[in-house]
């Protein structure tokens, strides 16, 4: 092998490794490639203040939460993936009477692309055991000790503008399918993702609304959220990051007599993601 051939081979290897390093595993449409597995481990805290008012009565309440979760995804093809996750919410304030408040979920994602237009559909099934989650102080009397079941659908569309910039929009719908009241939660998010090769930044505005027409305690309500995250690539396949959400505005939940108002609600978390 002569000197010129060695230079060309070295340049090809460098270009190949740079292309591999440029893979964005944190993007809004990121899924593992065929045969690959991603692991996303996170720990976070929540803070929520709420106010309850009724004729002749008013009460304010602050709740602090702490949780840990693991999310694993497997690429069946380069476009289709399946996933599973587990989350535990730690009982810091004695609301559940235990620290074993587990939730489990399974789901699938499918990506497709038309020129620079990105599309993704995702389904999620989440379940938890109310007896385990609330301990002896279970409030889920309408379901007894049955497992609670949630079914959700996410539809996402984005535009690859090049230079690592991807604006996107997401519509989500979720419902507790075994609840007598059948609450229906929906949201629309509009955001933008920027990937630099070493950093990935994400910001979005989210509008949520729910319908609880059969629940005498909660009728329709609306909320505006701000979501943001920042990730740093330790290696091509290892990412650490921070994320957060902040409630900017909410409309009262009311049953005609009592009113519920949420304020100063936020979530902060840390996570690490691996791609194998």
Residue pairs with C-beta under 8 A, 6 or more apart in sequence:
1 9
20 236
21 197
21 233
21 236
22 197
23 236
23 275
24 30
24 164
24 195
24 200
25 38
25 237
25 239
25 273
25 275
26 193
26 195
26 200
26 202
26 229
26 231
26 239
26 241
26 273
27 166
27 193
27 195
27 200
28 120
28 156
28 158
28 166
28 168
28 170
28 191
28 193
28 202
29 111
29 118
29 120
29 156
29 158
29 166
29 168
31 73
31 75
31 79
31 80
31 81
31 109
31 111
32 38
32 73
32 74
32 75
32 81
32 275
33 75
33 78
34 75
34 76
34 77
34 78
35 75
36 74
36 75
36 275
36 276
37 72
37 73
37 74
37 75
37 275
37 276
38 72
38 73
38 273
38 274
38 275
38 276
39 70
39 71
39 72
39 273
39 274
39 276
40 70
40 71
40 72
40 73
40 271
40 272
40 273
41 68
41 69
41 70
41 71
41 271
41 272
41 273
42 68
42 69
42 71
42 243
42 269
42 270
42 271
42 272
43 66
43 67
43 68
43 69
43 269
43 270
43 271
44 66
44 67
44 68
44 243
44 267
44 268
44 269
44 270
45 64
45 65
45 66
45 67
45 267
45 268
45 269
46 63
46 64
46 65
46 66
46 67
46 265
46 266
46 267
47 62
47 63
47 64
47 65
47 264
47 265
47 266
47 267
48 62
48 63
48 65
48 262
48 264
48 265
49 60
49 61
49 62
49 63
49 262
49 263
49 264
49 265
50 60
50 61
50 63
50 260
50 261
50 262
50 263
51 58
51 59
51 60
51 61
51 260
51 261
51 263
52 58
52 59
52 60
52 61
52 258
52 259
52 260
53 59
53 258
53 259
53 261
54 257
54 258
54 259
55 257
63 93
63 95
64 92
64 93
65 89
65 90
65 92
66 89
66 90
66 92
67 87
67 88
67 89
67 90
68 87
68 88
68 90
69 85
69 86
69 87
69 88
70 85
70 86
70 87
71 83
71 84
71 85
72 83
72 84
72 85
73 81
73 82
73 83
73 109
74 81
74 82
74 83
75 81
76 82
79 110
79 111
79 112
80 108
80 109
80 110
80 111
81 108
81 109
82 106
82 107
82 108
83 105
83 106
83 107
83 108
83 109
84 104
84 105
84 106
84 107
85 104
85 105
85 106
86 102
86 103
86 104
86 105
87 102
87 103
87 104
87 105
88 99
88 100
88 101
88 102
88 103
89 96
89 101
89 103
89 133
90 99
90 101
91 97
91 98
91 99
91 101
95 137
96 133
96 134
96 135
96 137
97 134
97 135
97 136
97 137
98 132
98 135
100 132
101 128
101 132
101 133
101 134
102 128
102 129
102 132
102 133
103 126
103 127
103 128
103 133
104 126
104 127
104 128
105 124
105 125
105 126
105 127
106 124
106 125
107 122
107 123
107 124
107 125
108 122
108 123
109 120
109 121
109 122
110 120
110 121
110 122
111 118
111 119
111 120
112 119
112 120
113 119
116 159
116 160
116 161
117 157
117 158
117 159
117 160
118 156
118 157
118 158
118 159
118 160
118 166
118 168
119 156
119 157
119 158
120 154
120 155
120 156
120 157
121 153
121 154
121 155
121 156
122 153
122 154
122 156
123 151
123 152
123 153
123 154
124 150
124 151
124 152
124 153
124 154
124 174
125 149
125 150
125 151
125 152
126 149
126 150
126 151
126 152
127 147
127 148
127 149
127 150
128 147
128 148
129 145
129 147
129 148
130 138
130 139
130 140
130 143
130 145
130 146
130 147
130 148
131 138
131 145
134 140
138 145
140 148
142 179
142 180
142 181
143 178
143 179
143 180
146 178
147 178
148 176
148 178
148 179
149 176
149 177
149 178
150 174
150 175
150 176
150 177
151 174
151 175
151 177
152 172
152 173
152 174
152 175
153 172
153 173
153 174
154 170
154 171
154 172
155 170
155 171
155 172
156 168
156 169
156 170
156 171
157 168
157 169
158 166
158 167
158 168
158 169
158 193
159 166
159 167
159 168
160 166
161 167
164 194
164 195
164 196
164 197
165 192
165 193
165 194
166 192
166 193
166 194
166 195
167 190
167 191
167 192
167 193
168 190
168 191
168 192
168 193
169 188
169 189
169 190
169 191
170 187
170 188
170 189
170 191
171 186
171 187
171 188
172 186
172 187
172 188
172 189
173 184
173 185
173 186
174 184
174 185
174 186
175 182
175 183
175 184
175 185
176 182
176 183
180 214
181 212
181 214
181 215
182 214
183 210
183 211
183 212
183 215
183 218
184 210
184 211
184 212
185 208
185 209
185 210
186 208
186 209
186 210
187 206
187 207
187 208
187 209
188 206
188 207
189 204
189 205
189 206
189 207
189 227
190 204
190 205
191 202
191 203
191 204
191 205
191 227
192 202
192 203
192 204
193 200
193 201
193 202
194 200
194 201
194 202
197 233
198 232
198 233
199 230
199 231
199 232
199 233
200 229
200 230
200 231
200 233
200 239
200 241
201 229
201 230
201 231
202 227
202 228
202 229
202 230
203 226
203 227
203 228
203 229
204 226
204 227
204 228
205 224
205 225
205 226
205 227
206 224
206 225
206 226
206 227
206 245
207 222
207 223
207 224
207 225
208 222
208 223
208 224
208 225
209 220
209 221
209 222
209 223
210 218
210 220
210 221
211 220
212 218
212 219
212 220
213 219
213 220
216 255
217 255
217 258
218 253
218 255
218 260
219 253
219 254
219 255
221 250
221 251
221 252
221 253
221 260
222 250
222 251
223 247
223 249
223 250
223 251
223 262
224 247
224 248
224 249
224 250
225 245
225 246
225 247
225 248
226 245
226 246
226 248
227 243
227 244
227 245
228 243
228 244
228 245
229 241
229 242
229 243
229 244
230 241
230 242
230 243
231 239
231 240
231 241
231 273
232 239
232 240
232 241
233 239
234 240
237 274
237 275
237 276
238 272
238 273
238 274
238 275
239 272
239 273
239 274
240 270
240 271
240 272
240 273
241 270
241 271
241 272
241 273
242 268
242 269
242 270
242 271
243 268
243 269
243 271
244 266
244 267
244 268
244 269
245 266
245 267
246 265
246 266
247 262
247 263
247 264
247 265
247 266
250 261
250 262
250 263
250 265
252 259
252 260
252 261
253 259
253 260
253 261
254 260
